[in-house]
Amino acid sequence: MLVETIARGLRFPEGPVWMPDGCVLVTEIAGQAVCRCAPGRPAERIAQVPGGPNGAAIGPDGALYLCNNGGMAYTEVPSRGWILPGEQPADYRGGSIDRLDLHTGVLTTVFTHCGEVPLKAPNDLVFDAQGGFWFTDHGKGRERERDRGAIYYALPDGSRITEVVMPLDAPNGIALSPDGRWLYVAESFTARVWAWEITAPGTLALKPRARVHGGRLMAGLGGYHLLDSMAVDRAGNLCVATLGDRCGITVIPPEGGSHRHIDLPGPMPTNICFDASGTTAYATLSAQGELVAWKWSP
């Protein structure tokens, strides 16, 4: 597999979004920015985003919606050229959902709370066909404690936000099946992917289970692995960025069960997206600050 480097020198990139003009927008969590990347051109910062811009998606109004995790502490590894993320920083500003107008560059905050519950570290989001969006709140880690995570559903005009599933263990990537019937979420530290049937916008069918959130287990990785963000390819496979013993993309069929692995270079592939045809994949290699691409075969 030939992997092409599209951009270098990014400050912990995440949230890749393919655009119709062929460029890819990425967030820089450590750089607190949104960048435009294209082959043969230097990455261009198009907006500053205070805090920690993470997952991103284009909304029905054409704006870029951002999960803002509020910032992270980092460890620099100069000998390797890596940036490694850590726990909640001293200057943590709280989590939010932000909106970036790509025409004017104006950044606004859409949500900081769900009712009285503050958002801790929104991580990834996906829009449905009705124009609403699902998002995960990964939570923050501190020296002796870690937040419990949740799944939310919201409307981009700020009129509605609902906590749908809580608790989860560090929910990260989130995606929808091509027909919009199933919601998928990856938990980072358990290395599990869960699925819920969507019965109406913002409503899930929850199976009654003691001490479990009511989802269907799609896959659980053995060994030392962590799961990050994900996308669904044109065949309906879940493509999950995977860290640990083998770094790359874990490809899980829509029925769940057995999976395959695609190796990628570096310690932290964190997210993936596809072009409109679904034949090119793009992934953020966050620790070394790169966006890469390769031909995709479901």
C-alpha positions as CSV (number, residue, x, y, z in Angstrom):
1,M,0.0,0.0,0.0
2,L,1.4,3.4,-1.1
3,V,0.9,6.1,1.5
4,E,1.3,9.7,0.3
5,T,2.0,12.5,2.8
6,I,-0.3,15.4,2.1
7,A,0.8,17.8,4.9
8,R,3.6,17.9,7.5
9,G,4.3,20.2,10.4
10,L,0.8,20.2,11.9
11,R,0.3,20.6,15.6
12,F,-1.5,17.3,16.5
13,P,-4.0,17.2,13.6
14,E,-7.4,15.6,13.9
15,G,-10.9,15.9,12.4
16,P,-10.2,15.5,8.7
17,V,-13.0,16.7,6.4
18,W,-12.7,16.2,2.6
19,M,-14.0,19.2,0.7
20,P,-15.4,19.3,-2.9
21,D,-12.5,21.4,-4.1
22,G,-10.2,18.4,-3.3
23,C,-8.6,19.9,-0.2
24,V,-8.9,18.4,3.3
25,L,-9.7,20.5,6.3
26,V,-8.1,19.4,9.6
27,T,-8.1,20.7,13.1
28,E,-4.9,21.2,15.0
29,I,-5.6,20.4,18.7
30,A,-2.3,21.6,20.0
31,G,-2.1,24.4,17.4
32,Q,-5.7,25.6,18.3
33,A,-6.5,26.1,14.7
34,V,-8.2,24.8,11.5
35,C,-6.0,24.2,8.5
36,R,-6.6,23.6,4.8
37,C,-4.4,20.9,3.3
38,A,-3.9,20.1,-0.4
39,P,-1.2,18.0,-2.3
40,G,1.8,20.1,-3.3
41,R,0.9,23.1,-1.2
42,P,1.9,24.1,2.4
43,A,-0.9,23.7,5.0
44,E,-2.8,26.9,5.4
45,R,-4.2,28.0,8.8
46,I,-7.7,29.4,8.1
47,A,-8.9,30.0,11.6
48,Q,-7.7,30.1,15.2
49,V,-9.9,28.1,17.7
50,P,-9.1,28.6,21.4
51,G,-9.1,25.5,23.5
52,G,-8.7,22.2,21.6
53,P,-10.5,21.8,18.3
54,N,-11.0,18.0,17.8
55,G,-13.6,16.3,15.6
56,A,-15.2,18.3,12.8
57,A,-18.0,18.0,10.2
58,I,-19.7,20.2,7.7
59,G,-23.3,21.1,8.8
60,P,-26.4,21.5,6.6
61,D,-25.7,25.3,6.5
62,G,-22.2,24.7,5.0
63,A,-20.4,25.8,8.2
64,L,-17.7,23.7,9.9
65,Y,-18.9,22.4,13.3
66,L,-16.2,21.5,15.8
67,C,-16.0,19.5,18.9
68,N,-13.8,21.5,21.2
69,N,-12.2,19.4,24.0
70,G,-11.1,22.5,26.0
71,G,-7.4,21.9,25.6
72,M,-4.9,19.2,26.7
73,A,-1.5,19.1,28.3
74,Y,1.3,17.8,25.9
75,T,4.7,16.2,26.1
76,E,7.1,17.1,23.4
77,V,9.6,14.4,22.2
78,P,12.1,16.4,20.1
79,S,14.2,13.4,19.2
80,R,11.3,11.8,17.4
81,G,9.5,15.0,16.4
82,W,6.4,13.9,18.3
83,I,3.8,15.6,20.3
84,L,2.0,13.3,22.8
85,P,-1.3,14.3,24.5
86,G,-1.8,14.2,28.3
87,E,-4.3,15.1,30.9
88,Q,-6.4,18.2,31.7
89,P,-4.2,21.2,31.5
90,A,-4.0,24.1,34.0
91,D,-5.6,26.5,31.5
92,Y,-8.5,24.1,30.7
93,R,-11.4,26.3,29.4
94,G,-14.2,23.7,29.4
95,G,-15.6,21.9,26.4
96,S,-17.9,23.2,23.7
97,I,-19.4,22.7,20.3
98,D,-18.2,25.6,18.0
99,R,-19.3,26.8,14.6
100,L,-16.8,28.2,12.0
101,D,-18.2,30.1,9.1
102,L,-15.9,29.1,6.3
103,H,-16.8,32.2,4.2
104,T,-16.3,34.9,6.9
105,G,-14.0,33.1,9.3
106,V,-16.3,34.0,12.2
107,L,-16.2,31.5,15.1
108,T,-19.1,31.1,17.4
109,T,-19.9,28.8,20.4
110,V,-23.1,26.8,20.0
111,F,-23.1,24.7,23.2
112,T,-21.1,24.6,26.4
113,H,-23.7,22.7,28.5
114,C,-26.6,20.3,28.3
115,G,-29.0,21.7,30.8
116,E,-26.9,22.2,33.9
117,V,-24.3,19.6,32.9
118,P,-21.1,21.2,31.4
119,L,-19.5,19.6,28.4
120,K,-16.2,18.3,29.4
121,A,-14.3,17.3,26.2
122,P,-16.5,16.9,23.1
123,N,-14.5,14.6,20.8
124,D,-16.2,13.7,17.5
125,L,-19.5,14.4,15.7
126,V,-21.6,13.2,12.8
127,F,-24.6,14.9,11.1
128,D,-27.7,12.9,10.2
129,A,-30.0,13.3,7.2
130,Q,-32.4,15.4,9.3
131,G,-29.7,18.0,9.9
132,G,-29.1,17.2,13.6
133,F,-25.8,15.8,14.9
134,W,-24.6,13.2,17.3
135,F,-21.5,13.8,19.3
136,T,-19.3,12.1,22.0
137,D,-18.0,13.7,25.1
138,H,-14.8,11.8,25.9
139,G,-14.3,13.5,29.3
140,K,-11.0,14.6,30.9
141,G,-8.4,12.7,32.8
142,R,-6.7,14.1,35.9
143,E,-4.0,12.7,38.1
144,R,-6.4,10.6,40.2
145,E,-9.7,10.6,38.4
146,R,-11.4,10.6,35.0
147,D,-14.8,11.8,33.8
148,R,-17.5,9.5,32.7
149,G,-18.3,10.0,29.0
150,A,-21.6,10.4,27.1
151,I,-23.3,10.6,23.8
152,Y,-25.4,13.7,22.9
153,Y,-27.8,14.7,20.1
154,A,-28.1,18.3,19.2
155,L,-29.3,20.8,16.5
156,P,-26.9,23.1,14.9
157,D,-29.0,26.2,15.5
158,G,-28.5,25.8,19.3
159,S,-32.2,25.1,20.0
160,R,-31.8,21.5,21.3
161,I,-29.2,19.3,23.0
162,T,-30.0,16.0,24.7
163,E,-27.9,13.6,26.7
164,V,-28.9,10.2,25.1
165,V,-26.4,7.7,26.6
166,M,-24.4,8.0,29.8
167,P,-22.1,6.6,31.1
168,L,-19.5,5.3,28.6
169,D,-15.8,4.8,29.1
170,A,-14.1,7.5,27.1
171,P,-16.3,7.5,24.0
172,N,-14.3,8.8,21.0
173,G,-15.2,8.2,17.4
174,I,-18.8,8.3,16.2
175,A,-20.4,7.4,12.9
176,L,-23.7,6.5,11.2
177,S,-24.4,3.6,8.9
178,P,-25.0,4.6,5.3
179,D,-28.8,4.1,5.7
180,G,-28.8,6.2,8.9
181,R,-30.3,3.4,10.9
182,W,-27.4,2.6,13.2
183,L,-25.1,4.8,15.4
184,Y,-21.6,3.5,16.1
185,V,-19.3,4.7,18.9
186,A,-15.8,3.6,19.8
187,E,-14.6,3.6,23.4
188,S,-10.9,4.5,23.6
189,F,-9.6,2.6,26.6
190,T,-11.8,-0.5,26.4
191,A,-11.0,-0.8,22.7
192,R,-14.7,-1.6,22.0
193,V,-17.1,-0.5,19.3
194,W,-20.8,-0.3,20.1
195,A,-23.9,0.1,18.0
196,W,-27.4,1.4,18.7
197,E,-30.4,1.3,16.5
198,I,-31.8,4.8,15.8
199,T,-35.6,4.9,16.2
200,A,-36.0,8.6,15.6
201,P,-33.7,11.7,15.4
202,G,-32.0,11.8,18.7
203,T,-33.5,8.6,20.0
204,L,-31.9,5.1,20.4
205,A,-33.3,1.7,21.1
206,L,-31.5,0.7,24.3
207,K,-31.3,-2.9,25.4
208,P,-31.9,-3.4,29.1
209,R,-28.7,-4.7,30.6
210,A,-27.4,-4.4,34.1
211,R,-24.4,-2.0,34.4
212,V,-24.2,-1.6,30.6
213,H,-25.5,1.3,28.5
214,G,-27.8,-0.8,26.2
215,G,-25.7,-1.0,23.0
216,R,-24.7,-3.9,20.8
217,L,-21.1,-4.9,20.9
218,M,-19.7,-4.7,17.4
219,A,-16.1,-5.5,18.2
220,G,-13.6,-5.7,21.0
221,L,-9.8,-5.7,20.3
222,G,-7.5,-7.9,22.3
223,G,-3.9,-7.1,23.3
224,Y,-2.9,-3.5,23.9
225,H,-5.0,-1.3,21.7
226,L,-6.8,2.1,22.0
227,L,-9.5,3.3,19.7
228,D,-9.8,6.8,18.4
229,S,-12.1,8.3,15.7
230,M,-13.8,6.6,12.8
231,A,-15.6,6.8,9.5
232,V,-17.8,4.4,7.5
233,D,-16.7,3.5,4.0
234,R,-18.9,3.0,0.9
235,A,-19.4,-0.7,1.7
236,G,-20.7,0.2,5.2
237,N,-17.5,-1.0,7.0
238,L,-16.5,0.8,10.2
239,C,-12.9,2.1,9.8
240,V,-11.5,2.9,13.2
241,A,-8.2,4.7,13.9
242,T,-6.3,2.3,16.2
243,L,-3.3,2.9,18.5
244,G,-1.2,0.5,20.5
245,D,0.6,-2.7,19.5
246,R,-0.4,-2.2,15.9
247,C,-1.1,1.4,14.7
248,G,-3.4,2.0,11.8
249,I,-7.0,1.4,10.8
250,T,-9.2,-1.4,12.1
251,V,-11.9,-2.3,9.5
252,I,-15.0,-3.9,11.0
253,P,-17.8,-5.2,8.8
254,P,-21.3,-3.8,9.4
255,E,-22.5,-7.1,10.9
256,G,-19.7,-6.9,13.4
257,G,-17.4,-9.8,14.4
258,S,-14.1,-10.5,12.6
259,H,-12.1,-7.5,11.4
260,R,-8.9,-6.7,9.5
261,H,-6.1,-4.2,10.1
262,I,-4.3,-1.7,7.9
263,D,-0.9,-0.6,9.2
264,L,0.0,3.1,9.2
265,P,3.3,4.7,10.2
266,G,3.7,6.4,13.5
267,P,2.3,5.9,17.0
268,M,-0.9,7.9,16.8
269,P,-3.3,7.6,13.8
270,T,-6.3,9.3,15.2
271,N,-8.9,9.8,12.5
272,I,-9.9,9.0,8.9
273,C,-12.2,10.3,6.2
274,F,-12.9,9.5,2.5
275,D,-13.3,11.5,-0.6
276,A,-16.7,11.7,-2.4
277,S,-16.0,8.6,-4.4
278,G,-14.9,6.6,-1.4
279,T,-11.7,5.5,-3.2
280,T,-9.2,7.7,-1.4
281,A,-8.7,7.6,2.4
282,Y,-7.1,10.3,4.4
283,A,-5.8,9.8,8.0
284,T,-4.3,12.1,10.6
285,L,-1.1,10.9,12.1
286,S,-1.3,13.2,15.1
287,A,1.9,12.6,17.0
288,Q,4.2,13.4,14.0
289,G,1.8,16.1,12.7
290,E,1.0,14.6,9.3
291,L,-2.0,14.1,7.0
292,V,-1.6,11.1,4.7
293,A,-3.7,9.5,1.9
294,W,-3.9,6.2,0.1
295,K,-6.1,4.3,-2.3
296,W,-9.0,2.6,-0.5
297,S,-10.5,-0.8,-1.2
298,P,-13.4,-1.8,1.0
